[in-house]
Amino acid sequence: MLSDLRTQAGLTQADVAKTLGISPSTLGRIEKGRKDIDDELLSRARRGV
């Protein structure tokens, strides 16, 4: 779901990861459900920061 939204927006994992201050591999694990997203990261994602 998360990766679908990202790709529909025309963004790469690197784009989103850089904005959120995480590595693309961490974002990949989050998208695949292998890593939970913490509250701080979720807050940054909601703000687009």
Secondary structure as GFF3:
##gff-version 3
##sequence-region A 1 49
A	DSSP	alpha_helix	2	8	.	.	.	ID=ss1
A	DSSP	alpha_helix	13	20	.	.	.	ID=ss2
A	DSSP	alpha_helix	24	31	.	.	.	ID=ss3
A	DSSP	alpha_helix	39	47	.	.	.	ID=ss4
###
